[in-house]
Amino acid sequence: MRAPVLIIKRLPANGMAIFPFILVKRKTDKNNVSLINHEKIHLRQQLELLILPFYAIYLFNYLINLLVYKKHHLAYMKIVFEQEAYDNEDNLSYLKNNNWFGWIKNVRALKLP
């Protein structure tokens, strides 16, 4: 999957995927293969859900997690889409070899504290 990579110096994170773009904070981030792969996984997730529902589910999942865990970073890390992306960011063949909707396994594995 080829996606245009844009440098946005005021980006609140090192990387972000907003279909069809990958946004990075620094020019050197364009060469970070794990970061770019992580964001490509998010682009795939956005396609799987026809883009707009992805953002709604992402936000809803984050807000529920924030109520449960009461900490921003933990709530973010427990988002099902982030779990798939972090689990596979170093596997550069993940998008070629894996089935679509890989994040669903994280929904089924949800365990509240």
C-alpha positions in Angstrom: 0.0 0.0 0.0 1.5 3.3 -1.1 0.3 6.4 0.8 1.6 9.9 0.5 3.6 10.9 3.6 3.3 14.5 4.7 5.4 16.3 7.3 3.4 18.3 9.8 5.7 19.8 12.4 3.0 20.6 14.9 1.5 17.1 14.9 0.7 16.0 18.4 2.1 12.5 17.8 5.1 11.2 15.8 2.7 9.8 13.2 -1.0 9.7 12.3 -3.1 8.2 9.5 -5.8 10.3 8.0 -7.0 8.5 4.9 -5.4 8.6 2.4 -2.4 10.3 4.0 0.3 9.4 6.6 1.3 12.4 8.6 4.6 12.5 10.4 6.2 15.1 12.7 9.7 15.1 11.4 11.4 14.4 8.1 13.4 11.6 9.7 10.1 9.8 10.6 9.5 9.2 6.9 12.3 6.6 7.2 11.0 4.9 10.3 9.7 1.7 8.8 7.9 0.6 12.0 6.1 3.9 12.3 5.1 4.0 8.7 3.9 0.3 8.8 1.9 1.2 12.0 0.2 4.0 10.2 -0.4 1.8 7.1 -2.2 -0.6 9.3 -4.4 2.2 10.4 -5.1 3.1 6.8 -6.2 -0.5 6.1 -8.5 -0.3 9.2 -10.0 2.9 7.8 -10.7 1.2 4.5 -12.2 -1.9 6.2 -14.7 0.4 7.9 -15.3 2.7 4.9 -13.3 5.5 6.6 -15.8 7.6 8.7 -17.0 4.7 10.9 -13.4 4.0 11.8 -13.1 7.5 13.4 -16.3 7.1 15.3 -15.4 3.7 16.7 -11.9 4.8 17.5 -13.2 7.8 19.5 -15.9 5.8 21.2 -13.4 3.0 22.2 -11.0 5.7 23.6 -13.7 7.4 25.6 -15.0 4.0 27.1 -11.3 3.1 27.9 -10.8 6.5 29.5 -13.8 5.9 31.8 -12.5 2.4 32.7 -8.8 3.0 33.0 -8.8 6.8 33.9 -5.5 7.4 32.3 -5.0 8.8 28.8 -2.0 6.6 27.8 -3.6 3.4 28.9 -7.0 4.3 27.3 -5.1 5.0 24.1 -3.1 1.7 24.2 -6.3 -0.3 24.8 -8.0 1.0 21.6 -8.5 -2.2 19.5 -7.1 -0.5 16.4 -4.0 0.6 18.3 -3.5 -2.9 19.6 -3.5 -4.4 16.1 -1.1 -1.7 14.8 1.3 -2.0 17.8 1.3 -5.8 17.7 2.2 -5.8 14.1 4.2 -2.7 13.3 7.5 -4.5 13.1 6.0 -7.2 10.8 6.5 -5.6 7.4 4.7 -8.4 5.7 1.6 -8.2 7.9 -0.5 -6.2 5.5 0.4 -8.6 2.6 -0.1 -11.8 4.5 -2.9 -11.2 6.9 -6.6 -11.2 6.6 -8.5 -8.0 6.7 -10.3 -7.1 10.0 -7.4 -8.3 12.1 -8.4 -5.9 14.9 -11.6 -7.8 15.6 -9.6 -10.4 17.6 -8.9 -7.6 20.0 -12.6 -6.8 20.4 -13.3 -10.5 21.3 -10.3 -10.4 23.8 -11.5 -7.3 25.6 -11.3 -7.8 29.3 -12.3 -5.0 31.7 -10.4 -4.7 34.9 
